[in-house]
């Protein structure tokens, strides 16, 4: 139906006046739909137009609920977004070869015919719907990035650190054209840092992209974005990390150093190809956090702290910190180095990667692809007159052997290992191929640790666990003891982002290698033998240390069970 005929019908049915008709004809844009003009000029609203169409074509009014729109990928790809937005057309259903669409003006046959050409479908069934419904559906199918980032707080500026990788100018120029993607990429980093997250996960799925943050050790979904943005957002982070944006088939690693709100933030970036596209994981590290942490802040029990401090001030020997990835090993070791960092002490570290640059310490980045391995760096260190050596991780027999021999020749060696508890660390070193007498002679202390969430001090509530059960667990000494044990508030509060927990603390298992334990190790004692003797000498398990923190109201029994289940 042409514009003038439609306007005459509107006049005839009393929806508009003849003066309105003339005004519409005068001010209508060249390719503008007649109803768009009427709404733009404020003559009728969307509801009045729908009311008019109900009287004219009652069988073509959309009355069904609009849920998730399922369209075949071939149809979705053939739909030109600009054309749909311009003509206010939103596909709503595909069935038996028919494409059902919602339109503000289903009488616009020219637009329907053009859509048939794009989709190569003969049957397109138009239905009338309000403008707001059509636009909402279009935003669902083709989200505009401006809307996508609406709810994300974006800082005025995230400045790439000068110390970071140099980014080619042409890549930055290309990225600047994608301003919404740049804002989104910056916004996700800013939001994660603000929430004190340790990791950002950007995961492509079949129909969406999920963004998860690991806050206080727990991953939670924070955003769901349309699948269309996955390539752009991954490319943006690759540009920032100076990675190959053309390579999508192989895993890649990179690093982003930025300055944000006067903080230096270091992000270790890893991409892995999945069936739905590349997944990006970024580990967030704040340099200042490492530099300002003292041993007293790490959650050590008073007696354990004395043992640990005594070990790190010894002139020679080996101190090992063990635990899985993300258990705070780096923080513990850096805090130890900070305490020993004096002008008269030569400290050298071999790390992969160097987490934080510490003034006064000689740090070497291991780079295995060019032969700069832990073992080769360690050999060089021994010719550099070191007092203290930190080996980022003992991964093989060669590194273990050099580290042990260094500790036996007058050097204090710190390192990490991935083991479940302190006693099994001894057997792990022996399994690598080290002789028991070397292990026993070199070790002075092993620390196994985990991180557990702290209860939110603003909303924690007393537990309803019976006192008899708390006594059996060893939290209370007897039922008459006047100690309040707390649990997390299931509703949470604004302070803890409604999780019931805020921040984390470490729990430790300290195995001090004295003469008796040294003799047992040299004799080839098993992990169980070592554990039994160490417990007789006062060693607490990780679980027992966790229960002490429950008794003090620092964490909950549920959290200890979750992380330290016996």
C-alpha positions as CSV (number, residue, x, y, z in Angstrom):
1,X,0.0,0.0,0.0
2,X,1.5,3.3,-1.0
3,X,2.0,6.2,1.5
4,X,-0.8,8.5,0.3
5,X,-3.4,5.7,0.3
6,X,-2.4,4.8,3.9
7,X,-2.5,8.4,5.0
8,X,-6.0,8.7,3.5
9,X,-7.1,5.7,5.6
10,X,-5.7,7.2,8.7
11,X,-7.6,10.5,8.0
12,X,-10.8,8.6,7.2
13,X,-10.6,6.5,10.5
14,X,-10.0,9.7,12.5
15,X,-6.4,8.9,13.6
16,X,-4.9,11.9,12.0
17,X,-6.2,15.2,10.6
18,X,-5.9,16.4,6.9
19,X,-3.3,19.0,8.2
20,X,-1.3,16.1,9.7
21,X,-1.4,14.3,6.4
22,X,0.0,17.3,4.5
23,X,2.7,17.7,7.2
24,X,3.8,14.1,6.9
25,X,4.0,14.3,3.1
26,X,6.1,17.4,3.3
27,X,8.5,16.2,6.0
28,X,8.8,12.5,5.0
29,X,12.4,11.5,4.2
30,X,13.2,10.0,0.8
31,X,13.4,6.3,1.9
32,X,11.6,6.8,5.3
33,X,8.6,4.6,6.0
34,X,5.3,6.5,6.6
35,X,4.8,5.2,10.1
36,X,8.4,6.2,11.0
37,X,7.7,9.7,9.9
38,X,4.4,9.8,11.9
39,X,6.2,8.6,15.1
40,X,9.1,11.0,14.5
41,X,6.8,14.0,14.2
42,X,4.9,12.9,17.3
43,X,1.6,12.7,15.5
44,X,0.8,9.2,16.7
45,X,2.7,6.8,19.1
46,X,3.4,3.1,18.5
47,X,0.3,2.0,20.4
48,X,-2.1,4.2,18.3
49,X,-0.5,2.8,15.1
50,X,-0.9,-0.8,16.3
51,X,-4.6,0.0,17.2
52,X,-5.1,1.3,13.7
53,X,-3.6,-1.8,12.1
54,X,-5.7,-4.1,14.3
55,X,-8.8,-2.6,12.7
56,X,-7.3,-2.8,9.2
57,X,-5.5,-6.3,9.3
58,X,-6.6,-8.0,12.5
59,X,-5.2,-11.4,11.4
60,X,-1.7,-10.0,11.1
61,X,-1.2,-8.7,14.6
62,X,1.5,-10.6,16.6
63,X,0.1,-11.7,19.9
64,X,2.4,-14.6,20.9
65,X,5.1,-14.4,23.6
66,X,8.6,-13.7,22.3
67,X,11.2,-16.0,23.9
68,X,14.5,-17.1,22.5
69,X,14.5,-16.7,18.7
70,X,15.9,-19.8,17.0
71,X,16.9,-19.2,13.4
72,X,19.0,-21.4,11.2
73,X,22.6,-20.0,10.9
74,X,22.2,-19.7,7.1
75,X,19.1,-17.5,7.5
76,X,20.7,-15.4,10.3
77,X,23.8,-14.8,8.2
78,X,21.7,-13.7,5.2
79,X,19.8,-11.1,7.2
80,X,21.3,-7.6,6.5
81,X,21.3,-5.8,9.9
82,X,21.3,-2.3,8.5
83,X,18.3,-3.0,6.2
84,X,16.3,-4.6,9.1
85,X,17.0,-1.6,11.4
86,X,16.2,0.9,8.7
87,X,12.9,-0.7,7.8
88,X,12.0,-1.8,11.4
89,X,11.8,-5.5,10.6
90,X,12.7,-8.2,13.1
91,X,12.6,-11.9,12.3
92,X,10.8,-13.8,15.0
93,X,10.4,-17.4,13.8
94,X,11.4,-19.8,11.0
95,X,9.1,-22.8,10.4
96,X,8.4,-25.0,7.3
97,X,10.3,-22.8,5.0
98,X,8.5,-19.7,6.2
99,X,10.2,-16.7,7.9
100,X,7.9,-14.8,10.2
101,X,8.9,-11.2,10.8
102,X,7.6,-8.4,13.0
103,X,7.2,-5.0,11.3
104,X,6.0,-1.6,12.4
105,X,4.4,-1.4,8.9
106,X,3.6,-4.9,7.6
107,X,1.9,-3.2,4.7
108,X,5.3,-2.1,3.3
109,X,5.4,-4.7,0.5
110,X,8.5,-3.2,-1.1
111,X,10.5,-3.9,2.1
112,X,9.1,-7.5,2.3
113,X,10.1,-8.1,-1.4
114,X,13.6,-6.8,-0.7
115,X,14.0,-9.1,2.3
116,X,12.9,-12.1,0.0
117,X,15.8,-11.1,-2.3
118,X,18.4,-11.1,0.6
119,X,17.2,-14.4,2.2
120,X,16.3,-16.2,-1.1
121,X,13.0,-17.2,0.7
122,X,9.7,-17.1,-1.2
123,X,7.5,-17.0,1.9
124,X,8.0,-14.1,4.3
125,X,5.0,-13.6,6.6
126,X,4.9,-10.1,8.1
127,X,3.1,-9.3,11.4
128,X,2.5,-6.0,13.0
129,X,4.2,-5.1,16.3
130,X,5.0,-1.9,18.3
131,X,8.3,-0.2,17.4
132,X,9.7,-0.9,20.9
133,X,9.1,-4.7,20.5
134,X,10.7,-4.7,17.0
135,X,13.8,-2.7,18.3
136,X,14.1,-4.9,21.4
137,X,14.1,-8.0,19.3
138,X,16.7,-6.6,16.9
139,X,18.9,-5.7,19.8
140,X,18.6,-9.3,21.0
141,X,19.6,-10.7,17.6
142,X,22.1,-8.0,16.7
143,X,23.2,-6.4,19.9
144,X,24.8,-3.0,19.5
145,X,28.1,-2.7,21.4
146,X,27.1,0.6,22.8
147,X,24.2,-1.2,24.6
148,X,26.3,-4.2,25.5
149,X,28.8,-2.1,27.5
150,X,26.1,0.1,29.1
151,X,26.2,-1.7,32.4
152,X,30.0,-2.0,32.6
153,X,31.9,0.8,34.3
154,X,34.6,2.0,32.0
155,X,37.5,4.1,33.2
156,X,38.3,7.3,31.4
157,X,41.7,5.9,30.3
158,X,43.7,2.7,30.6
159,X,47.3,3.5,29.7
160,X,49.5,0.7,28.3
161,X,52.7,0.7,30.4
162,X,55.8,1.9,28.6
163,X,57.6,-1.1,30.0
164,X,55.2,-3.4,28.2
165,X,55.4,-4.7,24.7
166,X,55.5,-2.1,21.9
167,X,52.3,-2.3,19.9
168,X,52.6,-1.5,16.1
169,X,51.0,1.8,15.3
170,X,48.9,0.4,12.5
171,X,47.3,-2.2,14.9
172,X,46.4,0.6,17.4
173,X,44.9,2.6,14.5
174,X,42.8,-0.3,13.4
175,X,41.7,-0.9,17.0
176,X,40.7,2.7,17.5
177,X,38.1,2.3,14.7
178,X,36.4,-0.3,16.9
179,X,35.8,2.1,19.7
180,X,33.0,0.1,21.5
181,X,35.2,-3.0,21.5
182,X,38.1,-1.0,23.0
183,X,35.8,0.3,25.7
184,X,34.4,-3.2,26.4
185,X,38.0,-4.7,26.6
186,X,39.1,-1.9,29.0
187,X,35.9,-2.1,30.9
188,X,36.2,-5.8,31.7
189,X,39.8,-5.3,33.0
190,X,38.7,-2.3,35.1
191,X,35.7,-4.2,36.5
192,X,37.8,-7.3,37.4
193,X,40.5,-5.2,39.1
194,X,37.8,-3.3,41.0
195,X,36.3,-6.6,42.2
196,X,39.8,-7.8,43.2
197,X,39.5,-10.7,40.8
198,X,42.5,-12.9,40.2
199,X,41.5,-14.1,36.7
200,X,39.3,-13.1,33.8
201,X,37.9,-15.9,31.6
202,X,36.3,-15.0,28.2
203,X,34.7,-18.2,26.9
204,X,33.0,-18.5,23.5
205,X,30.0,-20.8,23.4
206,X,27.6,-21.7,20.5
207,X,25.3,-18.8,20.9
208,X,27.0,-16.4,23.3
209,X,30.3,-15.3,24.9
210,X,30.5,-15.8,28.7
211,X,32.7,-13.6,30.9
212,X,33.7,-15.1,34.3
213,X,35.8,-13.6,37.0
214,X,37.6,-15.6,39.7
215,X,36.9,-13.6,42.9
216,X,38.3,-15.0,46.2
217,X,39.2,-18.2,44.4
218,X,35.7,-18.9,43.0
219,X,34.7,-18.5,39.4
220,X,31.4,-16.7,38.8
221,X,29.6,-15.6,35.6
222,X,29.4,-11.8,35.4
223,X,28.4,-11.2,31.8
224,X,26.8,-12.9,28.8
225,X,27.5,-11.2,25.4
226,X,26.3,-12.1,21.9
227,X,28.5,-14.5,19.9
228,X,29.1,-11.9,17.3
229,X,31.6,-10.0,19.4
230,X,33.9,-13.0,20.2
231,X,36.4,-12.4,17.3
232,X,36.6,-8.7,18.0
233,X,37.2,-8.9,21.7
234,X,39.8,-11.7,21.3
235,X,41.6,-9.6,18.6
236,X,41.6,-6.6,20.9
237,X,43.3,-8.4,23.8
238,X,45.8,-10.0,21.4
239,X,46.7,-6.5,20.1
240,X,47.2,-5.4,23.7
241,X,49.4,-8.4,24.5
242,X,51.4,-8.1,21.3
243,X,50.2,-11.6,20.1
244,X,49.6,-12.8,16.5
245,X,46.0,-11.8,15.7
246,X,46.0,-13.9,12.5
247,X,46.9,-17.1,14.3
248,X,43.7,-18.7,15.6
249,X,44.6,-22.4,15.5
250,X,47.4,-22.5,18.1
251,X,47.5,-21.6,21.8
252,X,49.4,-18.3,22.5
253,X,50.8,-16.6,25.5
254,X,51.3,-12.9,26.0
255,X,51.5,-10.1,28.6
256,X,49.7,-6.8,29.0
257,X,51.1,-4.2,31.3
258,X,48.8,-1.2,32.0
259,X,48.6,1.7,34.4
260,X,45.1,2.2,35.7
261,X,44.0,4.7,38.4
262,X,47.7,5.1,39.4
263,X,48.1,1.3,39.8
264,X,50.5,-0.9,37.8
265,X,48.5,-3.9,36.6
266,X,50.2,-6.9,35.0
267,X,48.1,-9.4,33.0
268,X,49.3,-12.7,31.8
269,X,47.3,-13.6,28.8
270,X,46.7,-17.1,27.4
271,X,44.5,-18.0,24.4
272,X,43.4,-21.6,23.5
273,X,41.4,-22.5,20.4
274,X,38.1,-24.3,21.3
275,X,35.3,-25.6,19.1
276,X,33.4,-22.3,19.3
277,X,36.4,-20.0,18.9
278,X,39.4,-18.9,21.1
279,X,39.1,-18.8,24.8
280,X,41.1,-16.0,26.6
281,X,42.2,-16.3,30.2
282,X,44.0,-13.4,31.9
283,X,45.8,-13.7,35.3
284,X,45.7,-10.3,37.1
285,X,48.6,-9.2,39.2
286,X,49.2,-5.9,41.0
287,X,52.9,-5.2,41.5
288,X,52.2,-3.0,44.6
289,X,50.3,-5.7,46.4
290,X,53.4,-8.0,46.4
291,X,55.7,-5.2,47.4
292,X,53.7,-4.2,50.5
293,X,52.8,-7.6,51.9
294,X,54.6,-8.7,55.1
295,X,54.9,-12.2,56.5
296,X,52.5,-11.2,59.3
297,X,49.8,-10.5,56.7
298,X,49.8,-14.0,55.2
299,X,47.7,-15.9,57.8
300,X,50.5,-17.8,59.6
301,X,49.6,-19.0,63.0
302,X,52.0,-17.5,65.6
303,X,54.1,-20.6,66.2
304,X,54.2,-21.4,62.5
305,X,55.4,-17.9,61.7
306,X,58.3,-18.3,64.1
307,X,59.3,-21.6,62.4
308,X,59.1,-20.0,58.9
309,X,61.0,-16.9,59.9
310,X,63.7,-18.9,61.5
311,X,64.1,-20.9,58.3
312,X,64.3,-18.0,55.9
313,X,67.0,-16.4,58.1
314,X,69.3,-19.5,58.0
315,X,72.5,-19.1,56.0
316,X,72.0,-22.1,53.8
317,X,69.6,-24.9,53.0
318,X,66.4,-25.3,51.0
319,X,62.9,-23.9,51.8
320,X,60.1,-25.2,49.7
321,X,56.6,-23.8,49.4
322,X,54.1,-26.2,47.9
323,X,50.5,-26.2,46.7
324,X,48.4,-26.1,43.5
325,X,48.2,-23.1,41.1
326,X,46.6,-20.1,42.7
327,X,47.4,-21.1,46.3
328,X,49.5,-18.0,47.1
329,X,53.0,-19.6,46.8
330,X,54.4,-16.6,44.9
331,X,53.1,-14.1,47.5
332,X,54.7,-16.2,50.3
333,X,58.1,-16.3,48.6
334,X,58.1,-12.7,47.5
335,X,57.3,-11.6,51.1
336,X,60.2,-13.8,52.3
337,X,62.5,-12.1,49.8
338,X,61.3,-8.6,50.8
339,X,62.2,-9.4,54.4
340,X,65.7,-10.5,53.4
341,X,66.2,-7.8,50.8
342,X,69.1,-5.8,52.2
343,X,72.2,-4.2,50.5
344,X,74.5,-6.7,52.1
345,X,72.5,-9.7,50.6
346,X,72.8,-10.8,47.0
347,X,69.5,-12.2,46.0
348,X,69.0,-13.8,42.5
349,X,65.8,-15.3,41.1
350,X,65.0,-17.5,38.1
351,X,61.3,-17.1,37.3
352,X,58.8,-18.1,34.5
353,X,57.5,-15.5,34.2
354,X,58.9,-12.7,36.5
355,X,55.8,-11.8,38.3
356,X,56.8,-8.5,39.8
357,X,60.0,-6.4,39.4
358,X,61.5,-5.9,42.9
359,X,64.2,-3.2,43.4
360,X,67.4,-4.6,44.8
361,X,66.8,-8.1,43.6
362,X,68.4,-9.6,40.4
363,X,65.6,-11.3,38.5
364,X,66.0,-13.5,35.4
365,X,63.2,-14.4,33.1
366,X,63.4,-18.1,32.0
367,X,63.0,-18.5,28.3
368,X,63.1,-22.2,27.4
369,X,62.7,-21.8,23.6
370,X,66.2,-20.2,23.4
371,X,67.7,-22.6,26.0
372,X,67.5,-20.3,28.9
373,X,66.1,-23.0,31.3
374,X,65.9,-23.1,35.1
375,X,68.9,-25.4,35.2
376,X,71.0,-23.3,32.9
377,X,70.2,-20.1,34.8
378,X,70.9,-21.8,38.1
379,X,74.4,-22.8,36.9
380,X,75.1,-19.2,35.9
381,X,73.8,-18.0,39.3
382,X,76.5,-20.1,41.1
383,X,79.1,-18.0,39.4
384,X,77.5,-14.8,40.5
385,X,78.3,-15.0,44.3
386,X,74.6,-15.3,45.5
387,X,73.5,-15.5,49.1
388,X,69.9,-16.3,48.3
389,X,68.5,-18.1,45.2
390,X,64.9,-18.3,44.3
391,X,63.9,-20.9,41.7
392,X,60.4,-20.3,40.4
393,X,59.6,-24.0,40.2
394,X,61.4,-27.3,40.4
395,X,60.1,-29.1,37.3
396,X,62.8,-31.7,36.5
397,X,65.6,-33.7,38.0
398,X,68.3,-31.4,36.5
399,X,66.8,-28.3,38.2
400,X,66.2,-30.2,41.5
401,X,69.8,-31.6,41.5
402,X,71.4,-28.1,41.0
403,X,69.1,-26.5,43.5
404,X,69.8,-29.1,46.2
405,X,73.6,-28.9,45.6
406,X,73.5,-25.1,45.7
407,X,71.7,-25.3,49.1
408,X,74.5,-27.7,50.3
409,X,77.3,-25.4,49.3
410,X,76.4,-22.4,51.4
411,X,73.4,-20.9,49.7
412,X,69.8,-20.4,50.9
413,X,67.5,-21.7,48.2
414,X,63.7,-21.0,47.9
415,X,61.5,-22.8,45.4
416,X,58.0,-24.2,44.8
417,X,56.6,-27.6,44.0
418,X,53.1,-28.9,43.1
419,X,52.3,-31.3,45.9
420,X,49.2,-31.9,48.1
421,X,50.9,-31.6,51.5
422,X,54.3,-31.2,53.1
423,X,55.4,-34.8,53.7
424,X,54.7,-35.9,50.1
425,X,57.1,-33.2,48.9
426,X,60.0,-35.3,50.2
427,X,58.8,-38.4,48.2
428,X,58.1,-36.3,45.1
429,X,61.8,-35.1,45.1
430,X,62.9,-38.7,45.5
431,X,60.6,-39.8,42.7
432,X,62.2,-37.2,40.5
433,X,65.5,-39.1,41.0
434,X,67.2,-37.3,43.9
435,X,69.0,-39.5,46.4
436,X,67.3,-39.5,49.9
437,X,70.6,-38.4,51.6
438,X,70.7,-35.3,49.3
439,X,67.0,-34.5,50.1
440,X,67.4,-35.0,53.8
441,X,70.6,-33.0,54.0
442,X,69.4,-30.0,52.1
443,X,65.8,-29.4,53.3
444,X,65.2,-27.2,56.3
445,X,61.5,-26.4,55.9
446,X,58.5,-27.3,53.8
447,X,55.4,-25.2,53.7
448,X,52.2,-26.6,52.1
449,X,49.5,-23.9,51.7
450,X,46.0,-23.2,50.4
451,X,43.9,-20.1,50.2
452,X,40.5,-20.0,51.8
453,X,37.9,-17.2,51.7
454,X,37.3,-15.0,54.8
455,X,33.8,-14.4,56.1
456,X,32.4,-11.0,55.4
457,X,32.8,-9.1,58.7
458,X,29.8,-7.0,57.8
459,X,27.2,-9.8,57.4
460,X,28.5,-13.1,58.9
461,X,26.1,-14.9,61.2
462,X,26.4,-17.5,64.0
463,X,26.4,-21.1,62.7
464,X,23.5,-23.4,63.5
465,X,25.8,-26.4,63.8
466,X,25.2,-28.1,67.2
467,X,28.0,-27.6,69.7
468,X,28.4,-31.4,70.1
469,X,29.3,-31.6,66.4
470,X,31.8,-28.7,66.8
471,X,33.4,-30.5,69.7
472,X,33.7,-33.7,67.7
473,X,35.3,-31.7,64.8
474,X,37.8,-30.2,67.2
475,X,36.7,-26.6,66.8
476,X,35.5,-26.4,70.4
477,X,37.1,-28.1,73.4
478,X,33.8,-28.8,75.2
479,X,30.1,-27.8,74.9
480,X,30.4,-25.3,77.7
481,X,33.1,-23.3,75.9
482,X,31.9,-19.7,75.2
483,X,33.1,-19.3,71.6
484,X,30.8,-18.2,68.8
485,X,31.4,-20.0,65.5
486,X,30.2,-18.1,62.4
487,X,29.0,-19.0,58.9
488,X,28.4,-17.0,55.8
489,X,25.2,-15.1,55.3
490,X,23.4,-16.8,52.3
491,X,22.0,-13.4,51.3
492,X,25.3,-11.6,51.6
493,X,25.6,-7.8,51.5
494,X,26.9,-5.0,49.3
495,X,30.3,-5.1,51.0
496,X,30.9,-8.7,49.8
497,X,29.1,-8.4,46.5
498,X,26.3,-10.7,48.0
499,X,28.6,-13.7,48.4
500,X,29.0,-13.8,52.1
501,X,32.8,-13.8,51.8
502,X,35.3,-11.0,51.4
503,X,39.0,-11.5,50.8
504,X,41.2,-14.6,51.3
505,X,43.8,-15.8,53.8
506,X,46.3,-18.7,53.7
507,X,46.3,-21.8,55.7
508,X,49.6,-23.6,56.2
509,X,51.1,-27.0,57.0
510,X,54.7,-26.5,58.3
511,X,57.1,-29.3,58.2
512,X,60.3,-28.3,60.1
513,X,63.1,-30.7,59.2
514,X,65.0,-31.3,62.4
515,X,67.6,-34.0,63.1
516,X,65.1,-36.8,63.7
517,X,63.1,-36.1,60.5
518,X,66.4,-35.7,58.6
519,X,67.5,-39.1,59.7
520,X,64.2,-40.6,58.7
521,X,64.3,-39.0,55.2
522,X,67.9,-40.3,54.7
523,X,66.8,-43.8,55.8
524,X,64.2,-43.7,53.0
525,X,61.1,-43.2,55.2
526,X,57.7,-43.0,53.4
527,X,55.5,-39.9,53.4
528,X,53.3,-41.6,56.0
529,X,56.3,-42.2,58.2
530,X,57.4,-38.6,57.9
531,X,53.9,-37.3,58.6
532,X,53.5,-39.5,61.7
533,X,56.8,-38.3,63.2
534,X,56.2,-34.6,62.2
535,X,52.7,-34.7,63.9
536,X,54.3,-36.1,67.1
537,X,56.6,-33.1,67.0
538,X,53.6,-30.7,66.7
539,X,52.9,-30.3,62.9
540,X,49.3,-29.4,62.1
541,X,47.6,-30.5,58.9
542,X,46.1,-28.0,56.6
543,X,42.6,-29.1,57.7
544,X,43.5,-28.6,61.4
545,X,44.9,-25.1,60.7
546,X,41.7,-24.3,58.8
547,X,39.6,-25.3,61.9
548,X,41.7,-22.8,64.0
549,X,40.5,-20.1,61.6
550,X,36.9,-21.3,62.0
551,X,37.2,-21.1,65.8
552,X,38.5,-17.5,65.4
553,X,35.6,-16.5,63.2
554,X,37.8,-15.8,60.2
555,X,36.2,-18.4,58.0
556,X,33.4,-20.9,58.0
557,X,33.4,-24.7,58.4
558,X,31.8,-25.0,55.0
559,X,34.7,-23.1,53.4
560,X,37.3,-25.3,55.2
561,X,35.4,-28.4,54.0
562,X,35.2,-27.1,50.4
563,X,39.0,-26.3,50.1
564,X,40.6,-28.7,52.6
565,X,38.3,-31.7,52.6
566,X,40.1,-34.5,54.4
